[in-house]
Amino acid sequence: MKLLLTLSAFLISSVALGEELLCPESIETAQTLRSTLPKGWTSAVDSLNGKHPLENVQVFDGPFDDGASLIPDNEGTEETPHWLLSKDAPRPFTMACFYSQSVVRVLHELPKKSKKCTLLFKTEPYRVRGLNCE
């Protein structure tokens, strides 16, 4: 009986933990100049500033390119931000990882079975990491 209770508690806690979707902590990008410069001007690439740390995570209704960013369902509270998702939604939800001083976004489709996704943080240094989806 004790083993059965322990196993049940483990299974319940495993389900409650959900699936962690972690954004890459940083990305490296390269910019190129597409404009024609006036005579006498040149350009250079600052290779020291090509690494961009993770800054934020957002959830989108459908593809990122549609621009349908969702506001966390508990916005305005002191709780960790979370999004409540419908399994019956007509299109998939997308997670977008945003990086400091970069226009590049890293995207991941959320699992279809997800009912709730909560923002994940790490403590040292205190930063966003990704989402935990249950």
N, C-alpha and C positions, 0 to 999 in steps of 0.2 A: 504493500500500500504506500509506504514512504517513497519508494522508487517511482511509483506512478505519479504521486503528487509532485515530486521533483522534476520528472520529465514533463508534466503538464505545465509547470511554472516556466521551465526553459522554453517550451514551444510558444507559450503566450508572450514571453518577453522577446523572443526572436521575431515574432510577427509585429509586435509593437515597435521594435527598432526600425523596421522597414529597410529600404534599400538606399544606401548612401551613394549619391552621385556627386563626385568631387571634381571641381574645375581644376585645370592645370594651375598651379600656384603663380606661374608667370608665363608670358609668351615673348618671343623675340620677333620683331618685325623690321622691315626695311621700307623706307619711303623713297619715292622717285619724284622728281620734278617734271611736271607735264606742261608747265607754262614756258613761254619764251621770255627770257629776261631782256631788259633793256641793255643797250650797248654799254660795255664796261662792267657789267655785273656778272658774277659767277656763283655757283652753288657748291656746297659740300655736304656730305652725309656725316652726321654726328653719331659715330658708332657706339659711343658710351651711353647714349639715351635710347638704344633700340630695344632694351629689355623692359617689359611692362608688367608690374605686379597685378594680381587679381584685385579688383576694387568692389565689384557688386555682382549680384545674381538677380535675374528677373525671370518671371514665367510669362509666356505668351500663349494666347489662344490661337492655335494654328501655327503656320510657318512664321519665322522671325520677320521675313520680308513683308508680311501683311501689317506689321506694326501694332498688333493688338496686345499690348502689354497689360497684364492684369495687376491690379492693386491687391496687396495682401488682404485677406478677409478680416484680419484683426488690426488693420492700420489704425493708429491713434491710441492703441493700448500699449502697455509696457511689456506685453508678451513678445516672445520671439516671433517674427513675421512668419505667417503660413498662408497657404493657398488651399482652399477646398475645391476639389476637382470632381467632375462628374464622369463616371465610367461610360455613360451613354452620350458623351459629347460627340458631335458629328465630325470633328476633326481632332487630331492629336494636339497635346500641349507640348510646348517647346521650352526648354531651359536655355537661357543665354547668359554666358559668363562675360562680364565687362571688365576691361583692363585699363589701368591708369594711363592717360595720355595716348590712347590708341583708339582707332576706329574699327579695329578688328574685333569681332565677337566670336566666341567659341560656343557652338550650339550642340544640344543633345535632346532628342525626343524623350519625353517622360514615359515611363512604363504605363501602358493602357490600364492596368489594374489599380493605379494609384488613386486614392481618395483624398489624400492630404499630403502636401509637401511643405516641410518646414525648413527655414534657412539654417544652415549649419555654420558654426563659428569655431575657430581654434583660439586658444587662450594666449599663447606666447609666440609672436605678438598677437594681439586680439584682432583677428581678421575673419572675413567671410571665407568659407571653404567650398560651399556648394549647397545641396539640398538633401534632406532625408525624406523619402517618399514612402508612405504606407498604403 
